[in-house]
Amino acid sequence: MATTEQLPAVLAGNSLAGAGQYLTFVLAGETYALGILNIKEIIDYGNLTEVPMMPAFVRGVINLRGSVVPVVDLAARFGKGSTHIAKRTGIVIVETAADTDDQQDIGIIVDAVNEVVDIGQQDIEPPPSFGAGIRPEFINGMAKRNGKFIILLNVNRVLSVDEMADLSKTASDNPSPPVLEDNGE
């Protein structure tokens, strides 16, 4: 009788999110979370300056105590359309590690910030390979909490400065043609 070898749930090279504290937030009706160690602060939405020729998901920049911080519309980044600005809309300032080992602060627009939760390793499952509605490499795991799933995001993939810079260059290299109006004549 042949024995079958058990494969690990997550193969080497894929990083599953670890236990710890996570900031949960709502975006387009789904609950997401980022590790609390990546969060610098949470601010009210406002005072954005638009920057021309940026990808559609980059809503602009803000002045955060003298530093220019780009602000990303996470819903648009996930291909779910622009975030509708409402009373609970906020900007979460996230610290990401750039490839050069220095830190980059990026703001993300969220519909609402929920709470900080403790998530144990036993409550984290590998991300699905399809069907989550966002690119699989953006997800570090799925946490079970109160009978629902929280999508644990891979902050360095979602907010990859290099990828966003490439997309910005593509947007500036391919400006959209002018729209001609039909005046009915």
C-alpha positions in Angstrom: 0.0 0.0 0.0 1.5 3.3 -1.1 1.7 6.1 1.5 0.6 9.6 0.7 2.7 12.4 2.0 0.9 15.3 3.7 1.6 18.7 2.2 1.8 21.7 4.4 -1.1 24.1 4.2 1.4 26.9 3.1 4.4 25.9 1.1 7.8 27.2 1.9 8.3 30.7 0.4 4.7 31.8 1.1 4.4 33.8 4.2 1.3 33.2 6.3 0.4 36.0 8.7 1.5 35.4 12.3 -0.4 35.8 15.5 -0.6 39.3 17.0 -2.5 42.5 17.1 -4.3 43.7 14.0 -6.1 46.9 13.1 -9.4 46.0 11.4 -11.2 48.2 9.0 -14.1 48.1 6.5 -13.6 48.7 2.8 -16.4 48.1 0.3 -18.4 46.0 2.7 -15.5 43.6 3.6 -13.4 43.5 6.8 -9.6 43.8 6.3 -6.8 44.0 8.8 -3.2 45.2 8.9 -0.6 44.3 11.6 -0.6 47.0 14.2 3.2 47.3 14.0 2.7 48.8 10.4 0.3 51.4 11.6 1.6 54.9 12.5 -1.6 56.7 13.1 -5.2 57.2 12.0 -6.5 60.6 10.9 -9.7 62.0 9.6 -10.1 62.2 5.8 -9.3 65.6 4.3 -6.8 68.1 3.0 -5.7 66.0 0.0 -3.8 67.7 -2.8 -4.3 65.9 -6.2 -1.2 65.0 -8.1 -1.6 64.9 -11.9 -0.8 61.8 -14.0 -0.9 59.4 -11.1 -2.7 56.0 -11.2 -6.4 56.3 -10.4 -5.9 54.7 -7.0 -3.5 57.4 -5.8 -6.0 60.1 -4.6 -3.2 62.6 -3.8 -0.9 63.6 -1.1 -1.2 65.1 2.4 1.1 67.2 4.5 1.7 65.2 7.7 3.8 67.3 10.1 5.9 68.6 7.2 6.2 65.3 5.3 4.6 64.6 2.0 2.6 61.4 2.3 0.9 59.8 -0.7 -2.7 58.7 -0.1 -4.0 55.5 -1.8 -7.6 54.7 -2.3 -7.5 51.0 -1.3 -10.8 50.2 -2.9 -9.6 51.5 -6.2 -6.3 49.6 -5.7 -8.3 46.4 -5.4 -10.3 47.3 -8.5 -13.5 47.9 -6.6 -14.1 51.5 -7.7 -13.4 54.7 -5.8 -14.2 55.0 -2.1 -17.3 57.1 -1.4 -16.3 59.7 1.2 -18.6 59.6 4.2 -18.6 60.7 7.9 -16.5 57.6 9.1 -14.1 57.6 6.2 -10.5 57.8 7.5 -6.9 57.7 6.4 -4.7 55.1 8.0 -1.0 56.1 7.9 1.0 52.9 7.2 4.7 52.4 7.4 6.0 50.2 4.6 9.5 48.9 4.0 10.9 50.0 0.6 13.3 47.7 -1.2 16.2 49.9 0.0 15.4 49.1 3.6 14.2 52.6 4.4 10.6 53.3 5.6 8.0 54.9 3.5 4.8 56.3 5.0 1.6 55.9 2.8 -1.9 56.8 3.7 -4.7 54.5 2.8 -8.4 55.5 2.6 -10.8 53.2 4.4 -14.5 53.4 4.8 -14.3 53.0 8.6 -11.8 51.9 11.2 -13.2 49.2 13.5 -10.9 48.1 16.3 -7.6 46.5 17.3 -8.0 42.8 17.8 -5.7 40.0 19.0 -5.6 37.1 16.5 -4.1 33.8 17.4 -2.2 31.5 15.1 -4.9 28.9 15.4 -7.4 31.4 13.9 -5.3 32.1 10.7 -5.8 30.1 7.5 -3.9 30.3 4.3 -5.3 32.8 1.7 -7.5 31.3 -1.0 -5.9 31.0 -4.4 -9.0 32.6 -6.1 -12.3 34.1 -5.3 -11.2 36.8 -2.7 -11.9 39.6 -5.1 -8.3 41.0 -4.8 -5.0 39.7 -6.1 -3.9 36.7 -4.1 -0.4 38.1 -3.3 -2.1 41.0 -1.5 -3.4 38.5 1.2 -1.3 37.0 4.0 -4.1 35.0 5.5 -7.7 34.7 6.5 -8.5 35.1 10.2 -11.7 33.6 11.7 -13.4 35.9 14.2 -17.0 35.7 15.4 -18.0 33.4 12.6 -16.7 35.7 9.9 -13.4 36.0 8.0 -11.1 39.0 8.2 -8.7 39.4 5.2 -5.1 39.9 6.5 -3.3 42.1 4.1 0.3 41.9 3.0 1.2 45.6 3.4 4.4 45.4 1.5 2.6 43.9 -1.6 -0.5 46.1 -1.4 1.5 49.3 -1.0 4.6 48.3 -3.0 6.2 51.7 -3.7 8.1 50.2 -6.7 4.9 48.8 -8.3 3.0 52.0 -7.7 5.9 54.0 -9.2 5.8 51.7 -12.3 2.0 52.2 -12.6 2.5 56.0 -12.3 5.2 56.0 -15.1 2.8 53.9 -17.3 0.0 56.5 -16.6 2.3 59.4 -17.6 3.7 57.6 -20.6 0.2 56.9 -21.9 -1.9 60.0 -21.3 -5.5 59.6 -22.3 -6.6 61.3 -25.5 -8.7 64.4 -25.3 -12.4 63.9 -25.3 -14.2 65.7 -28.1 -17.7 66.8 -27.3 -20.5 66.2 -29.8 -22.4 69.5 -30.0 -25.1 67.9 -32.3 -24.2 69.9 -35.4 
